[in-house]
Amino acid sequence: MALILVPATVTRLEVLDPGEFRVVELTLPPAAEVDGTMYPVVDDLRAGTAFLAEPMGARTRKPQKRLYTRSNVGLLSPRVLQTVINRSHEDRADTSIWWQTEEVRLGTEVPVRVELDDAGEALRPYEHRIGDDEKNLKLEPDAWWRERRFLGLAFGTGLTPLIAHLRYMAAMRFGRSARHRGAHYSLVLSVRNPRQLMFHEELLGIRRAFPEHFDYHPILTREWPADWAHGTGRIVRTERRSDGALVGDVSALLERVPDLETRHVRMCGGKACERQLREGFERLVRPASFKAEVW
Ligand SMILES: Cc1cc2nc3c(=O)[nH]c(=O)nc-3n(C[C@H](O)[C@H](O)[C@H](O)COP(=O)(O)OP(=O)(O)OC[C@H]3O[C@@H](n4cnc5c(N)ncnc54)[C@H](O)[C@@H]3O)c2cc1C
């Protein structure tokens, strides 16, 4: 069947860092028509996955298909696809420029891809499928994660899949029950300046509500207020070896999260940082597992 796009409406637009970061919510209609038949739109995207939208290209002036990781969860906000979009600053940047412009307003329509389910009864948002399990941040089944310790490492808008994990886990009280101790999630969020701290108050609130299950380490790398009580500087660094080669150094991370070897690391950010992390883990400490999604 041909690719199905339905018009979603921009229902929330929040500028975090002007011209750089925007929180966008696209709301899907409750039902949509395909080939003359109306189908309900059912939202069961798993936390940590991406949907596909068709924003406008600012450079090409054509609609372009792009993937965005969903930062909220359907359990709490059905059919509302939230993401954080950043300006990529690449030479070829196209849609990432458009999202930061005044052309994007409340009420703007942006097509979103949906699929007819196997039973042919409902439309569901298309869930981007990543074949390589090590690059896939789709949250594992509930029976698996509720017994595990995690370290989420978010660089910039790489927070999106990890905050979806956390919102889902918090809604499930981190899987704690009479029979299960529940999960523990440490989150390290590295951004350049205080304006880029996405969902900061909410994350502090989750920590207050679930101190036994969640720990939050916000880190500012370029600009911070004088009274900033959290981390500063680069959490993953490079070190020059005796042969002159630069290699990844995770010692600053290990200082913050000393039980790293017990943790399932879930990282989202840039390619160079992923490589440095892999090198650093190889040299210093092996986490329980490592999955990374890089854009
Ligand atoms: C799984 C996944 C999740 C993502 N989640 C988010 C998110 O939550 N937030 C977010 O801001 N971004 C996210 N992205 C990135 C997003 O999809 C866009 O790629 C990004 O916003 C940049 O879009 P752009 O149109 O400006 O530039 P690009 O996507 O880089 O493309 C610009 C133009 O250049 C062309 N182009 C690019 N590279 C080449 C090349 N080498 N040769 C020829 N042509 C080229 C493209 O076809 C396009 O026409 C995600 C990407 C993936 C894969």
PDBQT file of the ligand as one rigid body, heavy atoms in Angstrom, charges set to zero:
ROOT
HETATM    1  C1  LIG A 301      15.846   8.110  14.057  1.00  0.00    +0.000 C 
HETATM    2  C2  LIG A 301      16.016   9.613  13.946  1.00  0.00    +0.000 A 
HETATM    3  C3  LIG A 301      15.427  10.435  14.894  1.00  0.00    +0.000 A 
HETATM    4  C4  LIG A 301      15.579  11.826  14.826  1.00  0.00    +0.000 A 
HETATM    5  N1  LIG A 301      15.012  12.609  15.788  1.00  0.00    +0.000 NA
HETATM    6  C5  LIG A 301      15.185  13.965  15.741  1.00  0.00    +0.000 A 
HETATM    7  C6  LIG A 301      14.642  14.813  16.771  1.00  0.00    +0.000 A 
HETATM    8  O1  LIG A 301      13.991  14.348  17.731  1.00  0.00    +0.000 OA
HETATM    9  N2  LIG A 301      14.871  16.148  16.684  1.00  0.00    +0.000 N 
HETATM   10  C7  LIG A 301      15.592  16.681  15.641  1.00  0.00    +0.000 A 
HETATM   11  O2  LIG A 301      15.772  17.914  15.611  1.00  0.00    +0.000 OA
HETATM   12  N3  LIG A 301      16.100  15.913  14.663  1.00  0.00    +0.000 NA
HETATM   13  C8  LIG A 301      15.913  14.570  14.680  1.00  0.00    +0.000 A 
HETATM   14  N4  LIG A 301      16.448  13.785  13.693  1.00  0.00    +0.000 N 
HETATM   15  C9  LIG A 301      17.130  14.458  12.560  1.00  0.00    +0.000 C 
HETATM   16  C10 LIG A 301      16.080  14.960  11.561  1.00  0.00    +0.000 C 
HETATM   17  O3  LIG A 301      15.391  13.864  10.959  1.00  0.00    +0.000 OA
HETATM   18  C11 LIG A 301      16.722  15.769  10.439  1.00  0.00    +0.000 C 
HETATM   19  O4  LIG A 301      17.662  15.002   9.759  1.00  0.00    +0.000 OA
HETATM   20  C12 LIG A 301      17.400  17.022  10.970  1.00  0.00    +0.000 C 
HETATM   21  O5  LIG A 301      16.427  17.825  11.651  1.00  0.00    +0.000 OA
HETATM   22  C13 LIG A 301      18.019  17.828   9.852  1.00  0.00    +0.000 C 
HETATM   23  O6  LIG A 301      17.064  18.044   8.847  1.00  0.00    +0.000 OA
HETATM   24  P1  LIG A 301      17.370  18.964   7.600  1.00  0.00    +0.000 P 
HETATM   25  O7  LIG A 301      16.247  18.761   6.634  1.00  0.00    +0.000 OA
HETATM   26  O8  LIG A 301      17.678  20.351   8.026  1.00  0.00    +0.000 OA
HETATM   27  O9  LIG A 301      18.732  18.403   7.024  1.00  0.00    +0.000 OA
HETATM   28  P2  LIG A 301      19.111  16.950   6.498  1.00  0.00    +0.000 P 
HETATM   29  O10 LIG A 301      18.184  15.913   7.001  1.00  0.00    +0.000 OA
HETATM   30  O11 LIG A 301      20.552  16.770   6.822  1.00  0.00    +0.000 OA
HETATM   31  O12 LIG A 301      18.965  17.047   4.984  1.00  0.00    +0.000 OA
HETATM   32  C14 LIG A 301      19.143  18.282   4.240  1.00  0.00    +0.000 C 
HETATM   33  C15 LIG A 301      19.045  18.031   2.771  1.00  0.00    +0.000 C 
HETATM   34  O13 LIG A 301      20.299  17.596   2.305  1.00  0.00    +0.000 OA
HETATM   35  C16 LIG A 301      20.179  16.343   1.713  1.00  0.00    +0.000 C 
HETATM   36  N5  LIG A 301      21.394  15.640   2.109  1.00  0.00    +0.000 N 
HETATM   37  C17 LIG A 301      21.803  15.382   3.363  1.00  0.00    +0.000 A 
HETATM   38  N6  LIG A 301      22.994  14.762   3.340  1.00  0.00    +0.000 NA
HETATM   39  C18 LIG A 301      23.313  14.624   2.016  1.00  0.00    +0.000 A 
HETATM   40  C19 LIG A 301      24.401  14.055   1.314  1.00  0.00    +0.000 A 
HETATM   41  N7  LIG A 301      25.431  13.507   1.973  1.00  0.00    +0.000 N 
HETATM   42  N8  LIG A 301      24.404  14.103  -0.051  1.00  0.00    +0.000 NA
HETATM   43  C20 LIG A 301      23.377  14.652  -0.707  1.00  0.00    +0.000 A 
HETATM   44  N9  LIG A 301      22.325  15.197  -0.105  1.00  0.00    +0.000 NA
HETATM   45  C21 LIG A 301      22.289  15.181   1.218  1.00  0.00    +0.000 A 
HETATM   46  C22 LIG A 301      18.910  15.735   2.253  1.00  0.00    +0.000 C 
HETATM   47  O14 LIG A 301      18.340  14.800   1.376  1.00  0.00    +0.000 OA
HETATM   48  C23 LIG A 301      18.042  16.975   2.375  1.00  0.00    +0.000 C 
HETATM   49  O15 LIG A 301      17.441  17.304   1.167  1.00  0.00    +0.000 OA
HETATM   50  C24 LIG A 301      16.318  12.394  13.755  1.00  0.00    +0.000 A 
HETATM   51  C25 LIG A 301      16.885  11.572  12.778  1.00  0.00    +0.000 A 
HETATM   52  C26 LIG A 301      16.754  10.214  12.878  1.00  0.00    +0.000 A 
HETATM   53  C27 LIG A 301      17.414   9.355  11.828  1.00  0.00    +0.000 C 
ENDROOT
TORSDOF 0
